[in-house]
Amino acid sequence: MGALRYMGWITGCSVFTAFISIIWQAFLSLQALNKTTVLLTGLLALEGGLKRSAFEPAPKVAVGYGACTDLQVNATEFLEKFYKMRVPHVRSDFAATDVNNENELLQSFAYYFKNGAAAERAIANGTLFKQLISNAKEMDKERIHWYMGGNAPLMAVRFVMEGADVLLGAHMSKKLRPLLPKEIRLAGDEIPDDDIHLILEYKAGDKWGPYEAPRANRYILHNDKNNPHLRSVEQLTDALKHYNPQLLVVSGLQMMDMFKFSPGVREARLRQVQIQLTSQPQDTLQHFEFASYVELQLLQQLRQFVLPYVDSLGMNEQELSNLRQVLENGRTTLATDWNPRVAHTLDQMRQVFISLQEDYSAQRQSDTRRRMVSRIHVHTLAYQAILTIANSKWKNTRAAAAKAALTAHRYVCKTQFVNPESVMLVLDDSFATSAQEQAPRMRVGAANPVPCWNEFIQYGEELQRIEVQICVAPVLVCRVAKKTAGAGDNISASGLVAQL
């Protein structure tokens, strides 16, 4: 009898504990939902302040270069169907950059997949690439998706959506042109066939063999014939003479990465980009959008022909780390932390800013066409960080960060309505502004959904000081990602147009 009472008591305690646990989880969920709703309200209010007057002319934006057709499939479904028995073991010191055969492809994908890092790789082996495209087409029709692709067209479409007047430098076929909004002016020839990019998309928690993706991302493969040559550069340069944009955006140069050019050809094409940039009036703002690069020589050429002549840079956390390594140590990195602390990202942004300011100061007298970088935008899964020189031509930094954060959710979730229940907050309630000791902390909340502050950055042997403003906006992360390819282009474009 005593044993039965004891068992009944244990059962009652278990039920009570489970009941309390359910109530506690419900309380935490409600608390998180309230927090998300408050932040969303604050971000929407900042975005609402960006509306232009009906009498204000639309900002004019020019974007280059290139276009393609994207074929998107689910990465793990694709690999399970065609490479189920060939899951590779990837060493922690993996450093391969080439993709010439199936083994290298699987090794490369597994490395970036397990690190949750975006990657874009060229396949010189045309036979292999055709086989991959053929395999993708064999999947169920409802599981494959065709889109207009390319950094420049995606940014151009976003600029138009945000009310800009847009000129696009790109070659495209008759099939692709109708997918471009009619409002976009096109500088570039018609071509018979568009380059195709194979987009292997995956969600957070997707598994392939022993590997699990820590976040949603994509692995992109291409075997381009048109885009690496930047064939529309000269036509865009000619069109710019009469267009007079407020902003010129250079993107898509990663198509040159690992491409087998004849000696001197790539350098000659980049010189044409340099000519385009240096021929614009000083009051035309110029932006360079980074992407996934692994070839050190190309990055060094970008440092010579592109970076000295732009006012603004856009990139993700992977590309920021890569750029810092190139500027400071002359080497590249493959995958980095997919969710870096804000303090770490801000310190890297400062280091890149200092390196570029020192280059500008050292070279501006010998090359008067050089520009001082006055804006850096880094977009991560958890937050948007924008650094601008105080009192520069870039305005609305706080609202631009909010706009970029909202665009990140809307694009990845493929919806214009932000539902707080479909949101996950990754950014903490507060963050340190630097990894240095005694660095101030900023709180994120109802009173301050997008923290901003001014500070002075010192650079050069004479310790010159320059005042900058930094804003950090929390991203309402989409719980079920539907599309990540092109997210950076849309995020960056929405932030740029808000600052014109």
SULUR-V561727 format. One record per residue. RES is the residue in three letters. NEAR is the number of other ideal C-beta (glycine too) atoms within 12 Angstrom. Layout:
# SULUR-V561727
<<RES;NEAR> <RES;NEAR>>
This chain:
# SULUR-V561727
<<MET;7> <GLY;8> <ALA;9> <LEU;10> <ARG;11> <TYR;12> <MET;13> <GLY;14> <TRP;14> <ILE;14> <THR;14> <GLY;14> <CYS;14> <SER;14> <VAL;14> <PHE;14> <THR;14> <ALA;14> <PHE;14> <ILE;14> <SER;14> <ILE;14> <ILE;14> <TRP;14> <GLN;14> <ALA;14> <PHE;14> <LEU;14> <SER;17> <LEU;16> <GLN;16> <ALA;23> <LEU;22> <ASN;19> <LYS;27> <THR;34> <THR;23> <VAL;26> <LEU;40> <LEU;33> <THR;23> <GLY;31> <LEU;42> <LEU;27> <ALA;21> <LEU;33> <GLU;32> <GLY;16> <GLY;19> <LEU;32> <LYS;16> <ARG;18> <SER;9> <ALA;8> <PHE;6> <GLU;12> <PRO;14> <ALA;22> <PRO;31> <LYS;28> <VAL;44> <ALA;47> <VAL;52> <GLY;50> <TYR;51> <GLY;48> <ALA;50> <CYS;44> <THR;32> <ASP;38> <LEU;33> <GLN;34> <VAL;38> <ASN;31> <ALA;41> <THR;30> <GLU;27> <PHE;37> <LEU;33> <GLU;23> <LYS;22> <PHE;25> <TYR;26> <LYS;14> <MET;11> <ARG;20> <VAL;22> <PRO;26> <HIS;16> <VAL;27> <ARG;12> <SER;11> <ASP;9> <PHE;24> <ALA;17> <ALA;26> <THR;29> <ASP;22> <VAL;34> <ASN;23> <ASN;20> <GLU;24> <ASN;21> <GLU;26> <LEU;38> <LEU;35> <GLN;31> <SER;38> <PHE;44> <ALA;37> <TYR;32> <TYR;41> <PHE;44> <LYS;34> <ASN;31> <GLY;35> <ALA;42> <ALA;43> <ALA;45> <GLU;47> <ARG;45> <ALA;40> <ILE;35> <ALA;26> <ASN;22> <GLY;20> <THR;15> <LEU;25> <PHE;30> <LYS;17> <GLN;22> <LEU;40> <ILE;30> <SER;17> <ASN;26> <ALA;34> <LYS;21> <GLU;17> <MET;26> <ASP;14> <LYS;11> <GLU;9> <ARG;20> <ILE;26> <HIS;26> <TRP;23> <TYR;28> <MET;38> <GLY;41> <GLY;49> <ASN;46> <ALA;51> <PRO;46> <LEU;45> <MET;52> <ALA;50> <VAL;35> <ARG;41> <PHE;44> <VAL;30> <MET;24> <GLU;36> <GLY;25> <ALA;37> <ASP;27> <VAL;43> <LEU;41> <LEU;48> <GLY;47> <ALA;50> <HIS;39> <MET;38> <SER;24> <LYS;15> <LYS;19> <LEU;32> <ARG;24> <PRO;13> <LEU;26> <LEU;31> <PRO;22> <LYS;12> <GLU;19> <ILE;34> <ARG;29> <LEU;32> <ALA;35> <GLY;39> <ASP;20> <GLU;20> <ILE;26> <PRO;14> <ASP;18> <ASP;35> <ASP;40> <ILE;37> <HIS;45> <LEU;45> <ILE;38> <LEU;46> <GLU;39> <TYR;42> <LYS;30> <ALA;26> <GLY;18> <ASP;30> <LYS;21> <TRP;33> <GLY;23> <PRO;12> <TYR;27> <GLU;19> <ALA;33> <PRO;24> <ARG;38> <ALA;37> <ASN;41> <ARG;42> <TYR;46> <ILE;44> <LEU;46> <HIS;44> <ASN;32> <ASP;41> <LYS;24> <ASN;34> <ASN;44> <PRO;32> <HIS;29> <LEU;44> <ARG;30> <SER;41> <VAL;39> <GLU;27> <GLN;28> <LEU;43> <THR;31> <ASP;20> <ALA;28> <LEU;37> <LYS;19> <HIS;14> <TYR;27> <ASN;20> <PRO;39> <GLN;33> <LEU;45> <LEU;49> <VAL;54> <VAL;47> <SER;49> <GLY;50> <LEU;43> <GLN;43> <MET;43> <MET;38> <ASP;37> <MET;35> <PHE;32> <LYS;21> <PHE;24> <SER;12> <PRO;8> <GLY;11> <VAL;18> <ARG;30> <GLU;21> <ALA;21> <ARG;35> <LEU;34> <ARG;23> <GLN;31> <VAL;42> <GLN;33> <ILE;23> <GLN;38> <LEU;38> <THR;26> <SER;22> <GLN;32> <PRO;18> <GLN;17> <ASP;15> <THR;31> <LEU;37> <GLN;45> <HIS;48> <PHE;46> <GLU;46> <PHE;44> <ALA;43> <SER;44> <TYR;42> <VAL;36> <GLU;30> <LEU;22> <GLN;24> <LEU;34> <LEU;36> <GLN;23> <GLN;29> <LEU;40> <ARG;30> <GLN;23> <PHE;34> <VAL;45> <LEU;40> <PRO;35> <TYR;41> <VAL;41> <ASP;39> <SER;44> <LEU;45> <GLY;44> <MET;43> <ASN;49> <GLU;40> <GLN;40> <GLU;43> <LEU;37> <SER;36> <ASN;38> <LEU;42> <ARG;36> <GLN;26> <VAL;32> <LEU;30> <GLU;21> <ASN;16> <GLY;14> <ARG;20> <THR;31> <THR;28> <LEU;30> <ALA;36> <THR;30> <ASP;23> <TRP;26> <ASN;28> <PRO;32> <ARG;26> <VAL;38> <ALA;27> <HIS;29> <THR;43> <LEU;39> <ASP;28> <GLN;38> <MET;45> <ARG;33> <GLN;29> <VAL;38> <PHE;38> <ILE;30> <SER;31> <LEU;43> <GLN;35> <GLU;27> <ASP;27> <TYR;31> <SER;24> <ALA;19> <GLN;21> <ARG;18> <GLN;10> <SER;12> <ASP;18> <THR;13> <ARG;23> <ARG;29> <ARG;37> <MET;31> <VAL;42> <SER;33> <ARG;46> <ILE;49> <HIS;51> <VAL;47> <HIS;47> <THR;45> <LEU;40> <ALA;33> <TYR;45> <GLN;53> <ALA;53> <ILE;48> <LEU;48> <THR;41> <ILE;32> <ALA;24> <ASN;14> <SER;25> <LYS;26> <TRP;35> <LYS;26> <ASN;32> <THR;42> <ARG;36> <ALA;34> <ALA;45> <ALA;47> <ALA;46> <LYS;44> <ALA;51> <ALA;51> <LEU;45> <THR;45> <ALA;45> <HIS;47> <ARG;34> <TYR;35> <VAL;39> <CYS;30> <LYS;23> <THR;21> <GLN;13> <PHE;16> <VAL;31> <ASN;20> <PRO;27> <GLU;20> <SER;23> <VAL;34> <MET;31> <LEU;32> <VAL;32> <LEU;36> <ASP;21> <ASP;22> <SER;20> <PHE;32> <ALA;23> <THR;32> <SER;26> <ALA;19> <GLN;14> <GLU;8> <GLN;9> <ALA;21> <PRO;19> <ARG;18> <MET;32> <ARG;22> <VAL;36> <GLY;22> <ALA;19> <ALA;13> <ASN;25> <PRO;40> <VAL;42> <PRO;38> <CYS;30> <TRP;27> <ASN;22> <GLU;27> <PHE;19> <ILE;33> <GLN;18> <TYR;26> <GLY;18> <GLU;9> <GLU;11> <LEU;14> <GLN;18> <ARG;17> <ILE;30> <GLU;19> <VAL;36> <GLN;33> <ILE;42> <CYS;46> <VAL;45> <ALA;48> <PRO;45> <VAL;46> <LEU;46> <VAL;34> <CYS;35> <ARG;26> <VAL;22> <ALA;32> <LYS;25> <LYS;32> <THR;42> <ALA;43> <GLY;42> <ALA;42> <GLY;45> <ASP;44> <ASN;38> <ILE;45> <SER;50> <ALA;47> <SER;46> <GLY;52> <LEU;52> <VAL;43> <ALA;44> <GLN;40> <LEU;37>>
